[in-house]
């Protein structure tokens, strides 16, 4: 077994799990303290010093609704989301960090190894701020976050390690709170993302909410009590949500279920058939199909007219309507692929690949007398690389072909957003000039020149925006601000003085900006500090506070 373990974490909206690569080189999802492979992403702030996460928290939501947080993933990087418990204010990163600590703590008990280095997954369409917030959650949990990678890419990596032959796959990832659709080409040792889309406000919870609405409406018909009265009562609403999830799962194998709805001293037995369930949730299923059609069309425009397989990933794809609906809607093979565990396994494989890459570079550095951080394996003699691979395989008890298959796997992602800077166009209007456009391969670095707007200008505000438009120029109303940096000039400049702006989008989807005044040589570099991202000072303060709290 390797000297160091990199863990893969699927930080989900409703359920999360953690995986590692075992001594046989196989990805394994680890059980939690309750003996389950998935942990409910629910946090109960029991008292000022104790946080309860997982099943125990989920079981008390109906009783202590005002002390619990669920589906926090939908609020990642939302600058307006904050909650106060026991006189302490928390942000989405804080809440997510407690879920991560629960996963890490349970994994340590199972493996006997300290969980430090991790790869965390996120929806493919997450923007810069959401990815940075996810990384910050890991930091607050005391973890070293190596990468934040897209969930469909992780699933495709887990799938691709088992396959032979070139193919184009469509990953249909319907989780508890989010939906991703991504087209990926597997070609030789390469995994290339073609295009990606989705909706971060669409997932299994919407199906649950539809059932809750159905229950309250039937109750209202029988008793005359308004459906809103049940929804406004937090305890009743949480009980109905839990019942809805149970019924949804039961309807995967049964034709109907009966649930007793209780409120205000009255009790009504409500029957929900699978046919009725499919009808009340048809709009959500159709929305996933519409988003899938959009990505298929984008892939066609890029020259990928043939899709070999559709992979169903995510816990919500267990629903028969999803399995049957995709088979009816799309003219290619549909396969359910380890829905609850594929993403975490793929993250663990990616982390293991990174670790083995690092070990090979260290060995090469020892042989060539260079620093490991300066080693570019593509530039090193093949014989030296081969010898390093053999040594690393021997040291970790791996078969050389298996090691080579993993470390030589090349993964190319695309950006799910376009990124630009606010400029004033020829019509004297503020618009966004997109330097990096949606579905561009990452990492990506783009440099473009602009000019100062006014005579005697002493600085330029570089406002970075993101959008979903595949064009060079976008309207401000179609964009969301990522952050901004101020480029100060060495002296007042004439109008139209040249300014060079560089966007550098890393493999983890995090964006860096560099601005340079070509007249005076002044520069500014920024990884954006926005109101939706915690500052370094806030991170340090919150980390100390959070780690002092007990998580069970």
Secondary structure, DSSP 4 states (H G I P E B T S, - for coil): --SS--EEEE--SSEEEEEEE-TTS-EEEPP-TTS-SSEE-EEEEEETTEEEESHHHHHHTTTSGGGEEE-GGGGTT-TT--EEETTEEE-HHHHHHHHHHHHHHHHHHHHSS---EEEEEE-TT--HHHHHHHHHHHHHTT-EEEEEEEHHHHHHHHHHTT--S-EEEEEEEE-SS-EEEEEEEEETTEEEEEEEEEETT-SHHHHHHHHHHHHHHHHHHHH---HHHHHHSHHHHHHHHHHHHHHHHHTTT-SEEEEEEEETTEEEEEEEEHHHHHHHTHHHHHHHHHHHHHHHHHHHHTT-----EEEEESGGGGSHHHHHHHHHHSSSEEEE--TTTHHHHHHHHHHHHHHHHHHHHHHHHHHHTS-GGG--GGGS-HHHHHHHHHHHHHHTT--HHHHHHHHT-EEEEE-SSEEEEEEE-TTS-EEEEEEE-TT-EESEEEEEEEE-SSTTEEEEEEEEEEES--SSEE-GGG-EEEEEEEEEEEEEE-TT-EEEEEEEE-TTS-EEEEEEETTT--EEEE----TTS--HHHHHHHHHHHHTSEE-
